[in-house]
Amino acid sequence: MAQVRQGALNFQRELAAVLRESPAIRVYSASPFDLDERRRLKDRFGGDIVYFFNAEAHQVTEELGLDLQFLGEIPDEELPRRRTLVVGMPDAGGSTPASILRKSG
């Protein structure tokens, strides 16, 4: 909670503010109800919460100059099957997020 109070999730507000100009932005996290997946991600990446940014979201974070530490890319088949949309407009097509990720915590 201290990180939230200090603005650790500021990227969510910044990206949500530009959704109208960049509607393809998507940021996902593992479903809060999938405890096994969240544990697997924590073991793999070392954070309590791992965020997955699609290419558009990654590009916009760079354009806005947001101070995020991206760890790398992973193939789409390694993304959580059950995930929650953190930033973005839900789409009916069910597109998968791209493979850029960030660690928090």
N, C-alpha and C positions, 0 to 999 in steps of 0.2 A: 504494500500500500504506500510505503514511503516513496517508492519510485514513481508511482502514479501521481502523487502530490507534487513531485519535483518535475513533472512534465514528461515522464518516460514514454507515454503514449501520445505525445503531441502529434506524431505522424498521422494518427487516425483523424484528428481534427483537420490537419493541413490537407490531406488527401480528400477527405469528404468535401472540403470547401471547393475543390476544383472538379468534382464529378460532372458538373454540367458541361464543362469544356472537354473533359476526357472521360466519357462514359464507359470506356473499356477497362478502367481501373478495377482490379480485384486483389484483395488481400485476404488470405484465409488463415485459419489456425485449426488444429485438430479439434474435433468435437469435445466439449467439456464432459460429455457422457461416456466417451471412449477412453477409459482409464488405462487400458493396456497400451493403446496407441500413444497416449501422452507420456507414459512411462518409457516407452521405446524411444520417443523423440528426445526425452530428457537424457536418457543414457547415451544416445548418439551425439547430441549437440550440446549438452551441458546446461540447458536452460529450462526453466519451468514452463515457459511458453515459447513456441517456435512459430514465427509468422512466415507465410509463403506469399511472396509478391509475384504477380504476373509481370511480363515484360513492360507493359504500359505503366504499372504502378512503380516499378523500379526506375523507369525513365523519368517520371514526374518527380520522384523523390530527389533525383539528381538535379533536375531543372529548378526545383524549389530550394535546393541547397540544404536539405534536411540531413542532420548528422546521424546517419544510420550505419551500422557495421554489418554489411552483408557477408555471410560466411561462404557462400558459393552457390552452385547450382546442383540440382539433383534431377534425375529423369522423372517424367510424369508418373511412371508406374511406381515410384517410391513415395509419392504423396499420400497422405492419409486418405483412406477410402471415405471415412466419415469426417466431414470438415464443416466448419462454420465460416460464413462470410463475415469478415470483420469490417471491411470497407469496400463499397461497390454497390452496384445496382444488381439485384437478382435477375438472372436471365432464364428464360424458359428452355434454352438449348442445352443447359447443363454442361457448359464448356469446362474443361479442366484448367486449373491454374498453371501458369508456367512454373519454372523450377527454381526461381530465385528465393532465397530464404534469409531470415534474420532471426537472431536469438534475442530473447529478453529475459532478464532475471539473473 
